[in-house]
Amino acid sequence: MKIDEILSATPVLPLLVIRDAAKAVPLARALAAGGLRFLQVTLRTPAALDAVRAIAMHVPEVTVGVGTLVRPEQFVQAQDAGARFAVSPGLTQVLLNASEQSSLPYLPGVFTPSEVMAARDMGFDHLKLFPATQAGGIGMLKELGRLFPELKYCPIGGITGDSLAAYLALDNVICVGGSWVAPPRLIEQEDWSTITALAAAASATA
């Protein structure tokens, strides 16, 4: 799948911070039960790649990718673990070069109009706006839509179930990412039923 196909297949892309890889499989199953089958495991913890590997092996009904990719070697590490796509908080020439050597669909992050222009000039037409609320949120996306109508965004950062519908209503928003459907606290508590309910509520809102 290409990155636009992945993003258009899900209204919400859960951002998962997993500190214990043993929790990855029940977490993925809980989100899938709520209707969210495309998941992003952030590379912020030592357990992240093991979590990706476990989900890819044991939960075939979901498509798992990695987020917070910040070093070029992580493209290979993520793909070896079974990741199907990659997301980064920003875009550098080093990451661009690594992405061109990888078969992983790639969603780079942007924060300012200048970064949007640079990413567009590098050939990207789907971007992650991050952190979305600090970048200006819905107002920023409306302005970016007027400036660059050909580009689509997955805003991530500070979005909640309450603001989800307003973001998805924008023409240039293809999906929304966030951790509110699986907060670290609920993952640590193994509260899978609440996570399923949060995922189902997000799916229903979308």
C-alpha positions as CSV (number, residue, x, y, z in Angstrom):
1,M,0.0,0.0,0.0
2,K,1.0,3.6,-0.6
3,I,0.9,6.2,2.2
4,D,-2.2,7.8,0.8
5,E,-4.0,4.4,0.7
6,I,-3.0,3.8,4.3
7,L,-4.2,7.2,5.5
8,S,-7.4,7.1,3.6
9,A,-8.3,3.7,5.0
10,T,-8.6,4.9,8.6
11,P,-10.1,8.1,10.0
12,V,-8.0,7.8,13.1
13,L,-4.4,6.6,13.4
14,P,-3.7,5.6,17.0
15,L,-0.4,6.8,18.4
16,L,0.8,4.1,20.7
17,V,3.5,4.5,23.4
18,I,4.3,0.9,24.5
19,R,6.7,0.3,27.3
20,D,6.1,-3.4,27.7
21,A,6.0,-5.5,24.5
22,A,3.9,-8.1,26.3
23,K,1.0,-5.6,26.2
24,A,1.3,-5.0,22.4
25,V,-0.9,-7.9,21.2
26,P,-3.9,-7.4,23.5
27,L,-3.7,-3.6,22.8
28,A,-3.8,-4.1,19.1
29,R,-6.7,-6.5,19.4
30,A,-8.6,-4.0,21.6
31,L,-8.2,-1.3,19.1
32,A,-9.2,-3.6,16.2
33,A,-12.3,-4.6,18.1
34,G,-13.2,-0.9,18.2
35,G,-12.8,-0.5,14.5
36,L,-9.2,0.9,14.3
37,R,-7.0,-1.5,12.3
38,F,-4.1,0.8,11.3
39,L,-1.8,1.5,14.3
40,Q,1.3,3.5,14.8
41,V,3.8,2.4,17.5
42,T,6.1,5.2,18.4
43,L,9.8,4.5,18.6
44,R,10.1,6.3,21.9
45,T,10.6,3.3,24.1
46,P,13.1,0.4,24.2
47,A,10.2,-2.0,23.7
48,A,8.8,-0.4,20.6
49,L,10.4,-2.6,17.9
50,D,9.5,-5.8,19.9
51,A,5.9,-4.5,20.2
52,V,5.8,-4.0,16.4
53,R,7.2,-7.5,15.8
54,A,4.6,-9.0,18.2
55,I,1.7,-7.2,16.5
56,A,2.8,-8.0,13.0
57,M,3.2,-11.7,13.9
58,H,0.1,-12.2,16.1
59,V,-2.5,-9.7,15.0
60,P,-2.7,-10.0,11.2
61,E,-5.9,-8.2,11.0
62,V,-4.2,-4.9,11.7
63,T,-1.6,-2.9,9.8
64,V,1.2,-1.7,12.1
65,G,3.6,1.1,11.4
66,V,6.1,3.1,13.4
67,G,6.1,6.7,14.5
68,T,8.7,9.1,15.9
69,L,11.2,7.8,13.3
70,V,14.2,10.2,13.7
71,R,17.2,8.3,12.5
72,P,17.9,6.8,9.0
73,E,18.7,3.3,10.3
74,Q,15.3,3.1,11.9
75,F,13.7,2.5,8.4
76,V,15.5,-0.9,8.2
77,Q,14.9,-1.7,11.8
78,A,11.2,-1.0,11.5
79,Q,10.8,-3.0,8.3
80,D,12.7,-5.9,9.8
81,A,10.3,-5.9,12.7
82,G,7.3,-6.1,10.4
83,A,6.3,-2.4,10.2
84,R,4.2,-1.5,7.1
85,F,4.7,2.2,7.1
86,A,6.8,4.9,8.8
87,V,6.0,8.4,10.2
88,S,8.5,11.0,11.4
89,P,8.0,14.3,13.4
90,G,10.1,16.2,10.8
91,L,11.9,15.9,7.5
92,T,15.7,16.1,6.9
93,Q,17.8,15.3,3.9
94,V,19.2,12.3,5.7
95,L,15.7,10.9,6.4
96,L,14.7,11.7,2.8
97,N,17.7,9.7,1.5
98,A,16.9,6.8,3.8
99,S,13.3,6.8,2.8
100,E,14.2,6.5,-0.9
101,Q,16.2,3.4,-0.1
102,S,13.3,1.9,1.8
103,S,10.1,0.3,0.5
104,L,8.2,1.5,3.6
105,P,5.5,4.1,2.8
106,Y,6.6,7.3,4.5
107,L,4.8,10.2,6.1
108,P,7.1,13.1,7.1
109,G,6.2,15.8,9.6
110,V,6.0,19.5,9.1
111,F,5.3,22.5,11.4
112,T,5.6,25.7,9.3
113,P,4.7,26.8,5.8
114,S,8.3,26.8,4.9
115,E,8.6,23.1,5.9
116,V,5.5,22.4,3.9
117,M,7.0,24.0,0.8
118,A,10.3,22.1,1.4
119,A,8.5,18.7,1.7
120,R,6.4,19.5,-1.3
121,D,9.5,20.3,-3.3
122,M,10.9,16.9,-2.2
123,G,8.0,15.2,-3.8
124,F,5.6,14.6,-0.8
125,D,1.9,15.4,-1.1
126,H,0.8,13.8,2.2
127,L,2.2,15.3,5.4
128,K,2.0,15.0,9.1
129,L,1.3,18.3,10.8
130,F,3.0,18.1,14.2
131,P,2.5,19.1,16.8
132,A,-0.9,20.1,15.4
133,T,-2.4,22.2,18.1
134,Q,0.9,24.1,18.7
135,A,1.2,24.7,15.0
136,G,-2.2,26.4,15.0
137,G,-4.6,23.5,14.8
138,I,-7.7,23.9,12.6
139,G,-6.9,27.5,11.8
140,M,-3.5,26.6,10.5
141,L,-4.9,23.8,8.4
142,K,-7.4,26.1,6.8
143,E,-4.7,28.5,5.9
144,L,-2.5,25.7,4.5
145,G,-5.5,24.5,2.5
146,R,-5.7,27.9,0.8
147,L,-2.0,28.1,0.2
148,F,-1.4,24.5,-0.9
149,P,-4.8,23.0,-2.0
150,E,-3.1,20.0,-3.5
151,L,-1.7,18.7,-0.2
152,K,-3.3,16.5,2.4
153,Y,-2.5,16.2,6.1
154,C,-2.6,13.9,9.1
155,P,-2.5,16.2,12.0
156,I,-1.1,14.7,15.2
157,G,-0.6,16.3,18.6
158,G,-3.1,17.6,21.1
159,I,-6.2,16.3,19.3
160,T,-8.9,14.6,21.4
161,G,-12.2,12.9,20.8
162,D,-13.9,16.2,21.3
163,S,-12.0,17.9,18.5
164,L,-11.8,14.9,16.1
165,A,-14.9,15.7,14.1
166,A,-13.8,19.4,13.5
167,Y,-10.4,18.2,12.1
168,L,-11.9,15.5,9.9
169,A,-14.4,18.0,8.5
170,L,-11.5,19.9,6.8
171,D,-11.0,19.1,3.1
172,N,-7.2,18.8,3.4
173,V,-7.3,16.4,6.4
174,I,-7.2,12.8,5.3
175,C,-7.0,11.3,8.8
176,V,-6.1,12.3,12.4
177,G,-3.6,10.8,14.7
178,G,-3.5,10.8,18.5
179,S,-3.0,8.9,21.7
180,W,-6.3,9.6,23.3
181,V,-7.8,6.3,22.0
182,A,-5.1,4.4,23.9
183,P,-3.5,6.6,26.6
184,P,-0.4,5.2,28.2
185,R,-2.2,5.0,31.6
186,L,-4.8,2.6,30.2
187,I,-2.2,0.5,28.5
188,E,-0.3,0.2,31.7
189,Q,-3.5,-0.8,33.5
190,E,-4.3,-3.3,30.8
191,D,-7.8,-1.7,30.5
192,W,-8.5,-3.2,27.1
193,S,-12.3,-2.8,27.4
194,T,-12.0,1.0,27.8
195,I,-9.6,1.2,24.9
196,T,-12.0,-0.7,22.7
197,A,-14.7,1.7,23.8
198,L,-12.6,4.8,23.0
199,A,-11.7,3.3,19.6
200,A,-15.3,2.6,18.8
201,A,-16.3,6.1,19.8
202,A,-13.6,7.6,17.5
203,S,-14.8,5.3,14.7
204,A,-18.4,6.4,15.2
205,T,-17.5,10.1,15.3
206,A,-15.6,9.7,12.1
